């Protein structure tokens, strides 16, 4: 009698931040829209979708194109300040995020790969009491390209020192946005989709995911393992 196949080993789990752990995608959108309006610029119909996943240098450059000012650095600093002010002492954590992170951290190494500036990532993790649960934190500010390019995920994998090769196991990413799903998939990771309720990804992006949950509270070790197995099956 043939033995059942061994489960696919999971090497690590990498979380996005905005829209996965905190309910913040719309905060960024509202702050940037208001900033462009105040500066006499004009918001483009596709600006929200385009900027989701962009690095700080990329989205601040886009705001320059929209007429919000001539200095991308000054724009970035002011938008970051306003977002941090909106977060205050209690960032808008999604229900179940803290418990989910702590449960998975007991089983696998965790990392964050986010388009948020590192200062805001660290602020959120510190105030949520989660800073000690993540072995690595990578911001798109630290790599050449933001999402949907795979750079931030590839850097997180590198810093986690994950052994190369499929036989060593699978790294699983948890993402909410279309550009995030594309970035994780392009990096060769198994992807669990937690679709953003404010800006839901389209069917083409969702098709890249090996598993899907409606909310971060529903993410379990069993779903992570199932995503890894599906990823290997897809080849």
Beta strands, then each sheet from edge to edge (+ up, - down):
strand 1: 10-15
strand 2: 109-114
strand 3: 136-139
strand 4: 170-175
strand 5: 190-193
strand 6: 211-212
sheet 1: 3+ 2+ 1+ 4+ 5+ 6+
end
